[in-house]
């Protein structure tokens, strides 16, 4: 059963594209990270409304709403704005997990605020929430193999087997970073996990 309005301390948003054809693609590492978080917390995504799959868990003393937008990446802001307005979650209590092609597979980077860096999912969230003052955890998916490679083809491709070990490290660190942010603050998380 969901907590009543205004009782969530944080909202964790993993970005990705819905549908089996997008599972395990580079663009879906946000989904992968929040799936791992919920598994670790023995929790489930049990609700589907406001264009999202979502569930809840407890991290330390914090009540946490965990969200996977189902709007497709470029329209992520629609789902995030709906659910955070409904539950009255302030932007400084939102943590967004997304892919980043400027980071090698296995690396994560934590940012307190700033530009979307060309990521359309983040761009849409910032635009619809009216702020970029949102914590984000960027998960490295590696750069395009050469400059002429189509970006959409790259982020919608799957990881080769040789990247699995590093990807697992990054996803685990992303979950640890979420827990660290909630329990001890973003500075501590940046010092421990941001590369």
N, C-alpha and C positions, 0 to 999 in steps of 0.2 A: 504494500500500500504506500502511495506517495505521501510525503509530508505535506502539510498545508502550505499555502502560499507564504513566501518570505521566510521560510525556515531553512532554506539551503544556504550554506556558507560559501560554497564554490560551485561553479559550473565548468566541467571539463568537456571540451568539444574536440572530437577527433574528426578530421576532414577526410573525405574520400568520395567515391562514386558508388551508388547502390547497384546491385546486380552481380550475378555470378561471373559474368564475363570480365568484371573489373577486379575480382578478388586477387590478392597477392601482387597487384601492380604497384609500381613506384608511387603513383598518385594516391594510393590507399594506405600508406603507412600510418596515417592518423587513425584510421579505423583499426588497424592492427594493434596500435599502441593502447587504445582504450579497450579493445577486446582483452588484451593481456592484463590491463589494470583490473577489469571486472572479474576475470578469472582468478587473479591473485586475491581479490577481496571476497571470493565466493559469492559474487553477485551476478545478476543477469539483466539483459536488456529486455524488459518485460512489457514496455508500453510503446505504442505507435500512435502518435498524434502530432499536430503542429508540424507536419512534414519531417518528423524525426523518429528514430528509434531511441529510447532512453531508458535509463534505470537509475538506481541510486546505490550508494555505498557510504560507509563511514571510514574516514581516514583520520586517525587520531581522534580529536574531539569534534571534527568538522563533519557536517552532513553535506554530502557531495552529490550533485546531479551530473550524470555522465550521458553525453549526447552524441549520436551519429546522425547528422543531417542526411535526409533522403532526397534532397533537391538536385543532386548532381553538383559537382565541385563549384562551378562558376556562379551558382545561385545559393551558396551556403548561407549567405547573410539572411535570406528569407527565413530559413528555419531557426537560425540562432537568434534573430531579433524577436521572432514570435515567442520562443520558449523562454528567453531571458526576461522579456517584458511580462509574460504571464506569471512567472515565478518571482518577479521583482528582484532580479539579480543584477547588481551594479557591474559596470564594465571592468572595474578593478578586481572583481572576483571571478572573472572568466579566464580560463587557460585554454588556448587553442593549440592543437598539435597538427602539423602539416609537413608535407614533403619539401625538401630544399635541394635543388640541383647544384647549388654552389658548394655543398658539403659532400665529402666522401661518404660512402656507405660505412656505417659504424659510428659516425660522429653525430652529435646533437649540439644545437646551439639554443640558448635560452635568451629571450629578449623581453624586457619590461614593456617596451612600446616602440614605435617607429614605423617606417614605411612597410608596405606589403611586399616590396622587393620583386614586383612583377607576378606575384602569386595571385591568380584570379579569385580563388576562394577567400583568401585573406582580404583582398581588395573589396569584395562584395560585403563581407562582414563589417569592415571599417566604415564603408559607405552607408550601410543601413543602420548601424548603431551610432553613426555620427562621431566616431572617435577611433584613434589608433592606440589609445591608452589601454591596451589589452595584452596581457602576458601571452607569449607564444613560445612553444617548443618546436624548433625546426629539426626535422630528422633527415639526415643526409641520404640521398638516393643516387648520388654520383652525377657527374656532368655528362652531357651528350658526347658520344664517341668522336664526333667531328662537328665543326660549326654549321655545316649544311644539313645536318640531321634534323628532321622535323621534331619540334619540341613536343607536340601532342603525341606523336608516335613514341617518343622516348618515355614520357611520364606514364603512358598507358601500357608500357612494356613490363614484363615480369623480370624479377631478379634471376640471374643465373645461379646455379648451385654454388659456385665459388664465393658468392656474396652472402650466403645464408648465415654463416657464423657471425660475420660482422653485423648483419642486419639484426640478428638476435641480441647482440650486445647493445646496439642502439635502442631497440625497443625496450629492453630491460632498464637501460639508463633513463629513458624517457619516463617510465613508470616510477622509478626511484626519484626522478626530478619532480614529478607531480607531488609525490608524498613529501619531499623535502620542502617544496614551496608552501604547501599547506601547513606543515608542522613547524617549520623554522624560518620561512620567508624566502623570497626570490634571491637575495644576495647569497645566502648559503647554498642554494641550488646552483647558481651560476658558478660559484667557486668550485663546487664538487664535480659538476657534470658538463658544463658548457665548454666546448672545444674551440 
